[in-house]
């Protein structure tokens, strides 16, 4: 297996990890106004992700850095074509971070409500835009013979890409509800489990339809054989079916695990349908960027492979440890005055002492 293929797979794995971890972050944010009936509820919900959300976003940084190092032409063309979309995502992520911190800077209902809705709206918009952007890699964009983007912002939108944004949003909502049902107790935990059961069918339907559409698009737009992308699509569909059934059977741990596997299946279907290209040209398939013409030199790939082999296990070990430390369930009790999840952790720690 060539180093170009190894790095394509690694980038797909990094995107899968990002959407599995940040997916439930986005889901929790979108559910804040829905499941949070009181300020203590909303503070408890934020506290479930407060210690880990920033670590989850590291996967995005690593995925972007890996793309820049291994496939600089892909990185350049993608940022040119997705400039406004990626700028919108950046604004959403910044406002979302601000909402975590600034909720605790005031205690009036209007102030807390405003930042709650900022978190919910930016979480939803980020999920939708990510779906639109990534699906365009497979559907194709106007790229000329110099591998330069020649279209405009409106070229990003089509029935396939818009549906992709909707599917990502529904999958993350289901994933977030499943996460809350695992991490919270009492009435909030029960409401989260009920929400997961309600969202199971829409998320299942959207996820399966998106994977089927990905397979059809890969065959029609990327000249791919049907078998390659069909395998992860079937596996992902089975995982989502299992997640929905587990949610109905009130087995939140199994439902959350299978839901995560379903999201991996969605990303794997998209990237498998894309390979060996990394960005499809709708102008002429011959203008597409591939793992061959968009990759760095063999020497550069060798160096970054060695560096990644040394550092990636450390990052994985640290993040696994952080999840283990913050594994305990969260109760809404004791969060009445804590709008900031970080402040909530500090207050609860002091009380235990």
C-alpha positions in Angstrom: 0.0 0.0 0.0 1.4 3.4 -1.0 1.9 6.2 1.5 -0.6 8.3 -0.4 -3.3 5.7 0.2 -2.2 5.3 3.9 -2.6 9.1 4.4 -6.0 9.1 2.6 -7.2 6.4 5.0 -5.7 8.2 8.0 -7.5 11.5 7.0 -10.8 9.6 6.7 -10.2 8.1 10.2 -9.5 11.5 11.6 -12.7 12.9 10.1 -14.6 9.9 11.5 -13.2 10.5 14.9 -14.0 14.2 14.7 -17.6 13.6 13.8 -18.1 10.9 16.3 -16.8 13.0 19.2 -17.9 16.5 18.1 -21.1 15.0 16.8 -22.5 14.4 20.3 -21.1 17.9 21.3 -23.2 19.5 18.5 -26.2 17.3 19.5 -26.0 18.4 23.1 -25.9 22.0 22.0 -28.8 21.7 19.7 -30.9 20.0 22.5 -30.2 22.7 25.1 -33.4 24.6 24.5 -35.4 21.4 24.1 -34.4 19.2 27.0 -33.3 22.0 29.3 -36.4 22.9 31.2 -34.6 24.9 33.9 -31.2 26.6 34.3 -30.0 23.7 36.4 -30.9 21.3 33.5 -29.0 23.3 31.0 -26.0 23.7 33.2 -25.9 20.0 33.8 -26.2 19.3 30.1 -23.3 21.7 29.4 -21.3 20.1 32.2 -21.5 16.7 30.4 -19.4 18.2 27.6 -17.6 21.0 29.4 -14.4 19.1 30.2 -14.1 17.4 26.8 -15.5 19.6 24.0 -12.2 21.4 23.3 -10.3 18.1 23.2 -12.8 16.8 20.6 -12.1 19.8 18.4 -8.4 18.7 18.3 -9.5 16.1 15.8 -10.5 18.8 13.4 -7.2 20.6 13.7 -5.3 17.3 13.2 -7.4 16.4 10.2 -6.8 19.8 8.6 -3.1 19.6 9.4 -2.8 16.1 8.0 -4.5 17.2 4.8 -2.2 20.2 4.5 0.9 18.1 5.0 0.0 15.0 3.0 -2.1 16.6 0.2 -1.3 20.3 -0.1 -3.0 20.7 -3.5 -6.2 19.2 -2.0 -6.0 21.5 0.9 -5.5 24.6 -1.2 -8.3 23.8 -3.7 -10.7 22.8 -1.0 -10.1 26.0 1.0 -10.6 28.0 -2.2 -13.9 26.3 -3.1 -15.2 26.1 0.4 -13.9 29.5 1.6 -17.2 31.0 2.6 -18.5 27.7 4.0 -15.4 27.1 6.1 -15.5 30.8 7.2 -19.1 30.3 8.4 -18.1 27.1 10.2 -15.2 29.0 11.9 -17.6 31.8 13.0 -20.0 29.1 14.4 -17.3 27.4 16.3 -16.0 30.7 17.7 -19.4 31.8 18.9 -20.1 28.4 20.3 -16.9 28.6 22.4 -17.9 32.1 23.5 -21.3 30.8 24.6 -19.7 28.3 26.9 -17.6 31.0 28.7 -20.0 33.9 28.7 -23.0 32.2 30.0 -21.3 32.3 33.4 -20.7 36.0 33.2 -24.3 36.9 34.0 -27.2 35.5 35.8 -30.3 37.2 34.3 -32.7 34.9 32.4 -32.3 37.0 29.3 -28.5 36.7 29.3 -28.5 33.0 30.0 -31.3 32.4 27.4 -29.4 34.4 24.8 -26.2 32.3 25.1 -28.2 29.1 25.3 -29.7 29.9 21.9 -26.3 31.0 20.5 -24.9 27.6 21.4 -27.9 25.7 19.9 -28.0 27.7 16.7 -24.3 27.6 16.0 -24.2 23.8 16.8 -27.0 23.2 14.2 -25.4 25.5 11.6 -22.0 23.9 12.0 -23.5 20.4 11.6 -25.4 21.4 8.5 -22.5 23.2 6.8 -20.1 20.3 7.5 -22.6 18.0 5.7 -22.9 20.3 2.7 -19.1 20.8 2.5 -18.0 17.2 2.7 -20.7 15.9 0.3 -19.4 18.3 -2.3 -16.1 16.5 -2.4 -17.9 13.5 -3.8 -20.5 15.3 -5.9 -17.9 17.5 -7.6 -17.2 21.1 -8.1 -16.0 23.2 -11.1 -12.3 22.6 -11.2 -10.2 23.4 -14.3 -7.2 21.6 -15.8 -4.9 23.5 -13.4 -6.8 22.0 -10.4 -8.2 25.4 -9.5 -11.7 26.1 -8.3 -13.7 28.1 -10.9 -17.2 28.2 -9.4 -18.9 30.3 -6.8 -20.6 29.8 -3.4 -24.0 28.8 -4.9 -22.3 25.8 -6.6 -22.0 24.2 -3.2 -25.8 23.7 -3.0 -27.7 20.9 -4.7 -30.4 18.4 -3.5 -27.7 15.9 -2.5 -25.6 18.4 -0.5 -28.5 20.0 1.2 -29.8 16.6 2.2 -26.3 15.8 3.5 -26.5 18.8 5.8 -29.9 17.6 7.1 -28.7 14.1 7.6 -25.7 15.2 9.6 -27.9 17.4 11.8 -30.3 14.5 12.5 -27.5 12.0 13.2 -25.8 14.4 15.6 -29.1 15.1 17.4 -29.6 11.4 17.9 -26.0 11.0 19.0 -26.3 13.9 21.4 -29.5 12.6 23.0 -27.8 9.2 23.4 -24.8 10.7 25.0 -27.0 12.7 27.5 -28.9 9.6 28.4 -25.6 8.0 29.4 -24.2 11.0 31.2 -27.2 12.3 33.1 -29.5 10.9 35.8 -32.9 11.6 37.1 -35.6 13.3 35.2 -33.1 14.9 32.7 -31.7 11.4 31.9 -35.1 10.0 31.4 -36.1 12.9 29.0 -32.8 12.4 27.1 -33.6 8.7 26.7 -37.1 9.5 25.4 -35.7 12.1 23.0 -33.2 9.5 21.7 -36.1 7.1 21.0 -38.0 9.8 19.2 -35.0 10.8 17.1 -34.0 7.2 16.3 -36.3 6.7 13.3 -35.6 10.1 11.6 -31.8 9.7 12.1 -31.9 6.1 10.8 -33.9 7.1 7.7 -31.7 10.1 7.0 -28.5 8.2 7.5 -29.4 5.3 5.3 -30.8 7.5 2.5 -27.6 9.6 2.6 -25.4 6.5 2.3 -27.4 5.1 -0.5 -27.2 8.5 -2.3 -23.5 8.5 -1.7 -23.1 5.1 -3.4 -25.2 6.3 -6.4 -23.3 9.6 -6.6 -19.9 7.8 -6.5 -21.0 5.6 -9.4 -22.5 8.4 -11.4 -20.1 11.3 -10.7 -16.8 9.6 -9.7 -16.8 6.5 -12.0 -16.6 4.2 -9.1 -17.7 0.6 -8.9 -20.7 0.0 -6.7 -19.0 -2.6 -4.4 -16.4 -0.3 -2.8 -18.7 2.2 -1.2 -21.6 -0.3 -0.8 -19.7 -2.3 1.9 -19.4 0.5 4.5 -22.9 1.7 3.5 -24.3 -1.7 4.5 -22.3 -1.8 7.6 -23.2 1.7 8.6 -26.9 1.0 7.9 -26.9 -2.1 10.1 -25.2 -0.1 12.9 -27.8 2.6 12.7 -30.6 0.0 12.7 -29.0 -1.5 15.8 -28.7 1.9 17.5 -32.4 2.6 16.9 -33.5 -0.8 18.2 -31.2 -0.4 21.2 -32.7 3.0 22.0 -36.2 1.5 21.8 -35.1 -1.3 24.1 -33.7 1.2 26.6 -30.1 0.2 26.3 -28.4 3.6 26.0 -24.8 2.3 26.1 -25.3 -0.1 23.2 -27.4 2.5 21.3 -24.7 5.2 21.7 -21.9 2.8 20.6 -23.8 1.6 17.5 -24.8 5.2 16.7 -21.1 6.1 16.7 -20.4 3.1 14.4 -23.2 4.4 12.1 -21.5 7.8 11.9 -18.2 6.1 11.0 -20.1 4.2 8.4 -21.4 7.4 6.9 -18.0 9.0 6.6 -16.4 5.7 5.4 -19.1 5.5 2.7 -18.3 9.0 1.5 -14.5 8.6 1.5 -14.7 5.1 -0.1 -16.9 6.5 -2.8 -14.4 9.3 -3.3 -11.2 7.2 -3.5 -8.8 7.3 -5.5 -9.9 10.9 -6.0 -9.8 13.4 -3.2 -11.9 16.1 -4.9 -14.1 15.4 -8.0 -14.2 17.9 -10.9 -17.7 18.4 -12.3 -16.2 20.2 -15.3 -14.2 17.3 -16.4 -13.4 14.1 -14.5 -9.9 14.3 -15.8 -9.4 17.5 -13.8 -10.1 15.9 -10.5 -7.6 15.9 -7.7 -6.4 12.4 -6.9 -4.2 10.8 -4.2 -1.4 10.8 -6.8 -1.5 14.3 -8.2 -2.4 16.1 -5.0 0.1 14.4 -2.7 3.3 15.7 -1.2 6.6 14.2 -2.2 7.5 10.7 -1.1 10.2 12.1 1.3 7.7 14.5 2.9 5.1 11.7 3.3 7.8 9.5 4.9 8.8 12.1 7.4 5.2 13.0 8.5 4.4 9.3 8.7 7.2 8.8 11.3 6.1 11.9 13.2 2.5 10.8 13.2 3.5 7.3 14.3 5.2 8.8 17.4 2.7 11.4 18.4 -0.7 10.0 17.5 -0.6 7.3 20.2 0.2 10.0 22.8 -2.7 12.1 21.7 -5.0 9.0 21.8 -3.8 8.0 25.2 -4.3 11.4 26.7 -7.8 11.8 25.3 -8.8 8.3 26.4 -7.5 9.2 29.9 -9.6 12.5 30.0 -12.7 10.6 29.0 -12.0 8.1 31.8 -11.6 10.9 34.4 -14.9 12.5 33.4 -16.8 9.3 32.9 -19.2 9.8 35.9 -22.9 10.7 35.4 -24.0 14.3 36.0 -27.0 15.3 38.0 -28.9 18.6 37.6 -28.8 19.0 41.4 -26.4 21.7 42.5 -26.3 23.6 39.2 -28.9 26.2 39.9 -26.4 29.0 40.0 -23.7 27.7 37.6 -24.2 28.9 34.0 -20.6 28.2 33.1 -19.8 24.4 33.0 -16.2 25.0 34.1 -17.4 27.1 37.0 -19.9 24.3 37.8 -17.1 21.8 38.0 -15.2 24.0 40.4 -18.2 24.6 42.7 -19.0 20.8 42.9 -15.3 20.0 43.6 -15.2 22.5 46.5 -18.4 21.1 47.9 -17.0 17.6 48.0 -13.9 18.9 49.8 
